[in-house]
Amino acid sequence: MPVARELTRLVELIRSGNVSAAEELKRLLQPGVRFLIGRRHIAGDMEAEVHWVLDAALHRMESDPGIDGAGVPRVVRQIIQQRYARKPQSNEIPAGDVSAGVVEAVQATLGLLTPIEREALRRSYILGEGPELFLHKLQMTPADFASLRVRARAEFHSRRTASTGNVA
């Protein structure tokens, strides 16, 4: 049976709740995922990283009916690229620079957001998930999420500057 046809069959079974199909798909994808992660020289627990990527891919396949067998490799590559391509941005706070003013600015900013907006930011910034993993579930579009990030950053920097007197 051609690979794309077998993947399509497995994706359909997974969507119907078949746990053994999910395990079979993980078994089929695991060597390729391990290879792609290894090419990026990721430090840390390789098995945990492979497990995370496979779980994220399964979640996306379950929630996106547009993914068929031929799209499975693309989904896996996108998840890996998004998880490991993120570089710190110039406006991020260094890990040791968490002062009371920063904490207050974060709390005040989060207090202005809806629970869904807070969840989107939590999943993106804290859990490191790519938007494709949660936007559909939270009923947000990529444009909504981009707008949210801009608003939250502006509000945070405004409050941080006001509380510290410094321009970040």
Secondary structure, 3 states (H helix, E strand, C coil): CCHHHHHHHHHHHHHCCCHHHHHHHHHHHHHHHHHHHHHCCCCCCHHHHHHHHHHHHHHHHHHCCCCCHHHHHHHHHHHHHHHHCCCCCCCCCCCCCCCHHHHHHHHHHHHCCCHHHHHHHHHHHHCCCCHHHCCCCCCCCHHHHHHHHHHHHHHHHHHHHHHHCCCC
